[in-house]
């Protein structure tokens, strides 16, 4: 009887370990990944400041703003390396010296996450304002220091020379297994039927959700086992150079993910 009891207890311990160990491993991996994402969020806030400052000094050129933001986020950029089988592992090369910074910048300055041909960037800058309607019919150039633009009578017109941008850092998660789980959870995916306690019946009248262009790019990356978490930050700064509307056209509308809305008059 004693030997049977010991075998039963051993079997019970094995079952409990099989249940608890995966959860414990995911907890550790998830904490590591969320910690890296928090660091990326803080850097994205600073990158938004550097981007809008570069835009304020360089006539709101998106290319200059993206390079400024990319330089700030360079320590968080990862690169792929072949692991076992077809699994793509990623690591973050350090930038502890000027030589390491230059080496990483040469590759990162292409601002591409995936192979050539994919428009998915490490860093994207979107101009929230001013829009063409905010500027009005001011000709090909808008003087940032003209009193008529800097001190208008209306509150809305006072934002004519204030550059508002949104920086999107397409952060690649690098912790295996945790990246997949966080990606699925962030996108509101249901669990696989094998992991569900019940199967929710499908509503035939419910319209099928169609992802937008940016979400489709994330899905394409996920199909290659590259899991991206977009991290966004916004910043506003008064222009220190003129808008050249015939060279760097302002957007016709606010295309930011979190758009700024003027209050009703």
QUIFENLIN-V290111 format. One record per pair of residues at least 6 apart in sequence whose ideal C-beta (glycine too) atoms are under 7 Angstrom apart, sorted by the first residue. I is the first residue (numbers start at 0). J is the second residue. D is the distance in Angstrom with one decimal. If there is no record, write none. Layout:
# QUIFENLIN-V290111
I_J_D ; I_J_D
This chain:
# QUIFENLIN-V290111
25_176_6.6 ; 25_177_6.6 ; 25_180_6.7 ; 28_174_5.1 ; 28_176_5.9 ; 28_177_3.9 ; 29_177_4.8 ; 31_174_5.4 ; 32_172_5.7 ; 32_174_4.1 ; 32_177_4.2 ; 32_178_6.5 ; 32_181_6.2 ; 36_170_6.6 ; 36_228_6.3 ; 38_75_6.9 ; 39_75_5.0 ; 39_168_6.3 ; 39_170_4.7 ; 39_230_5.6 ; 40_230_5.3 ; 42_71_6.1 ; 42_72_5.5 ; 42_75_5.9 ; 43_72_6.9 ; 43_166_6.1 ; 43_168_4.5 ; 43_230_4.8 ; 43_232_4.6 ; 44_232_4.6 ; 45_71_5.6 ; 46_68_4.0 ; 46_71_4.0 ; 46_72_5.2 ; 46_166_5.3 ; 46_168_6.7 ; 47_164_6.7 ; 47_166_4.3 ; 47_232_4.0 ; 47_233_6.1 ; 47_234_4.1 ; 48_234_5.1 ; 49_67_4.6 ; 49_68_6.1 ; 49_71_5.2 ; 50_64_4.1 ; 50_67_5.1 ; 50_68_4.2 ; 50_124_5.4 ; 50_164_5.7 ; 50_166_5.3 ; 51_162_5.7 ; 51_164_4.8 ; 51_234_4.4 ; 51_235_6.9 ; 51_236_4.5 ; 52_236_6.1 ; 53_63_4.9 ; 53_64_5.1 ; 53_67_3.8 ; 54_60_6.8 ; 54_63_6.7 ; 54_64_4.5 ; 54_162_5.2 ; 54_164_6.2 ; 55_162_5.5 ; 55_236_4.8 ; 55_237_6.8 ; 55_238_5.2 ; 55_239_4.7 ; 55_240_6.8 ; 56_239_5.3 ; 56_240_5.7 ; 57_63_4.3 ; 57_240_6.4 ; 58_240_5.0 ; 58_241_6.2 ; 58_242_6.2 ; 58_243_5.2 ; 58_247_5.8 ; 59_126_6.5 ; 59_162_5.6 ; 59_242_6.1 ; 59_247_5.7 ; 60_247_5.1 ; 61_124_5.4 ; 61_126_7.0 ; 64_124_4.4 ; 64_164_6.4 ; 65_110_6.4 ; 65_122_5.4 ; 65_124_4.9 ; 68_122_4.7 ; 68_124_6.3 ; 68_166_5.1 ; 69_107_6.2 ; 69_110_6.3 ; 69_121_6.3 ; 69_122_4.8 ; 72_122_6.1 ; 72_168_5.6 ; 73_94_5.7 ; 73_100_6.9 ; 73_103_5.9 ; 73_104_6.4 ; 73_107_5.9 ; 74_94_5.1 ; 75_91_6.8 ; 75_170_6.7 ; 76_107_5.3 ; 76_121_5.9 ; 77_89_4.3 ; 77_90_6.2 ; 77_91_4.8 ; 77_171_5.1 ; 77_173_5.1 ; 78_89_6.7 ; 78_90_6.8 ; 78_92_6.3 ; 79_87_5.0 ; 79_89_5.5 ; 80_88_5.5 ; 80_90_6.3 ; 82_88_4.0 ; 86_224_6.8 ; 87_224_5.3 ; 87_225_6.8 ; 89_171_6.2 ; 89_173_4.3 ; 90_173_6.7 ; 91_173_6.7 ; 92_103_5.5 ; 93_99_5.9 ; 94_100_4.7 ; 94_103_5.6 ; 107_121_6.5 ; 110_120_4.7 ; 110_121_5.4 ; 110_122_6.4 ; 111_117_6.8 ; 111_120_6.6 ; 112_119_4.9 ; 112_120_6.8 ; 112_121_5.8 ; 112_169_6.1 ; 112_171_6.5 ; 112_220_6.7 ; 112_225_6.9 ; 113_119_5.7 ; 113_220_6.1 ; 113_223_6.8 ; 113_225_6.7 ; 117_219_6.9 ; 118_216_6.7 ; 119_169_6.4 ; 119_216_4.6 ; 119_220_6.1 ; 120_169_6.5 ; 121_169_6.0 ; 122_166_6.6 ; 122_168_5.8 ; 123_167_4.4 ; 124_164_5.6 ; 124_166_5.7 ; 125_164_6.7 ; 125_165_4.7 ; 125_254_5.7 ; 125_255_5.2 ; 126_164_5.7 ; 126_249_6.5 ; 126_250_5.5 ; 127_163_4.1 ; 127_164_6.3 ; 127_165_5.6 ; 127_233_6.7 ; 127_253_5.3 ; 127_255_4.3 ; 127_258_6.8 ; 127_259_5.4 ; 128_158_6.4 ; 128_163_4.3 ; 128_253_6.1 ; 128_259_6.2 ; 129_158_6.2 ; 129_159_5.5 ; 129_249_6.2 ; 130_249_5.9 ; 130_250_5.6 ; 130_251_6.3 ; 130_252_5.9 ; 130_253_6.3 ; 131_249_5.2 ; 131_251_5.4 ; 133_158_6.5 ; 133_159_5.7 ; 134_141_5.7 ; 134_159_6.0 ; 134_242_6.9 ; 134_244_6.9 ; 134_249_6.3 ; 139_243_6.8 ; 139_244_5.4 ; 139_245_4.1 ; 140_241_5.4 ; 140_242_6.8 ; 140_243_5.7 ; 140_244_6.8 ; 141_148_6.6 ; 141_241_6.1 ; 141_242_4.0 ; 141_244_6.6 ; 142_148_6.4 ; 142_241_5.6 ; 143_160_4.8 ; 143_238_3.9 ; 143_239_6.7 ; 143_240_6.3 ; 143_241_5.5 ; 148_159_5.2 ; 148_160_5.2 ; 149_160_5.9 ; 151_157_5.8 ; 155_261_5.5 ; 160_237_6.2 ; 160_238_4.7 ; 161_235_5.6 ; 161_237_5.4 ; 162_235_7.0 ; 162_236_5.7 ; 162_238_5.6 ; 163_233_6.8 ; 163_235_4.7 ; 163_259_6.2 ; 164_233_6.8 ; 164_234_6.2 ; 165_231_5.9 ; 165_233_4.7 ; 165_255_4.2 ; 165_256_6.7 ; 166_231_6.8 ; 166_232_5.4 ; 167_229_5.4 ; 167_231_5.0 ; 168_230_4.6 ; 169_227_4.9 ; 169_229_5.6 ; 170_227_6.8 ; 170_228_5.0 ; 170_230_5.3 ; 171_225_6.2 ; 171_227_5.8 ; 172_178_3.6 ; 172_181_6.3 ; 172_182_6.9 ; 172_226_4.9 ; 172_228_5.9 ; 178_226_4.2 ; 179_226_6.1 ; 181_228_7.0 ; 182_221_6.4 ; 182_226_4.1 ; 182_228_6.9 ; 185_228_6.3 ; 192_198_6.0 ; 210_218_6.4 ; 217_227_5.2 ; 220_227_5.2 ; 231_256_6.0 ; 233_257_6.8 ; 242_249_6.9 ; 253_259_6.1
